[in-house]
Amino acid sequence: MNDQVEDSTAQDNDAKTILVGAGVRLEGRIDGAEHADIAGTLSGTLKSSSVNIEGNGNFNGDMSGKEITISGYVEGNISSENFLTVNQSATIKGNIEYASLQVSYGAKIQGTLRHRGSVHSYAPEQTEINSEAEQVSE
């Protein structure tokens, strides 16, 4: 019997996983999760390394993470450090900040998209411009 007590206390959530199941409604702040899987309704603030909003999931509030996948409904601010994937069944209303973005045909996005990081532009090399200028002046 003593072994059973030890086993039950050893089963804490070391994986730092949050699951809001279908039909469940939750309000509040989640911070520091490694994985968040939302199939129900979450209102509030969510900070997790990996976020997955299922097709029947609803999120209302501010969300941030490294890798975010959205298949359901999101209203609010989204900040993705690495990858943001918006699947065909997704509907998003709000401000989105991303480093890398993939949007499937059929997804609905209403709001502002802002690329995070630097945008590279390419210009001709300076030596090519100078050599053309020298030829024209001769």
Stockholm file with secondary structure:
# STOCKHOLM 1.0

chainA/1-138         MNDQVEDSTAQDNDAKTILVGAGVRLEGRIDGAEHADIAGTLSGTLKSSSVNIEGNGNFNGDMSGKEITISGYVEGNISSENFLTVNQSATIKGNIEYASLQVSYGAKIQGTLRHRGSVHSYAPEQTEINSEAEQVSE
#=GR chainA/1-138 SS CHHHHHHHHHCCCTTCEEEECTTCEEEEEEEEEEEEEESSEEEEEEEEEEEEECTTCEEEEEEEEEEEEECSEEEEEEEEEEEEEECTTCEEEEEEEESEEEECTTCEEEEEEEECSCCCCCCCCHHHHHHHHHHHHC
#=GC SS_cons         CHHHHHHHHHCCCTTCEEEECTTCEEEEEEEEEEEEEESSEEEEEEEEEEEEECTTCEEEEEEEEEEEEECSEEEEEEEEEEEEEECTTCEEEEEEEESEEEECTTCEEEEEEEECSCCCCCCCCHHHHHHHHHHHHC
//
